[in-house]
Amino acid sequence: MTSTTPLSVYARYASITTHVLLLAGLLLWIGWPMGLLVIAPMLAMLPGLATGRRRVYEIASLVLVFYVSGLLAEAYAIHSRHLIGLGLSVLAALEFVSVLLFARLSGRERAASAAQKAQSGAAAH
């Protein structure tokens, strides 16, 4: 039996990477005082994302929808910021996808592990 890395690990690394890049991009784009207010909800989620708490990933998927839509609206409304807004909205959409993948894959992996433990426990008796 070979040991392979679960797919949820890759989704988790992708979501943390895109999360940090989005935080930095928003802070640089908006500026210091207002940027901190905009990224405050995302900063609050960072410890939970780093530790792999599935519930935080589920909440992040709900919050990221607002960031994607807000960035797309900003890119459309202000033509001088079109490319930056579009780039950040693509980054937020990538984070949204990776967060959803982690939530789904980790749930499936947890269920498969529980089923395997129950099956091995039943076989032992």
Buried (B, 14 or more C-beta within 10 A) or exposed (E): EEEEEBBBBBBBEBBBEBBBBBBEBBBEBBEEEEBEEBBEBBEEBBEBBEEBBBEBBBBBBEBBEEBBEBBBEBBEEEEEBEEBBBBBBBBBBBBBBBBBBBBBBBBEBEEEEEEEEEEEEEEEE
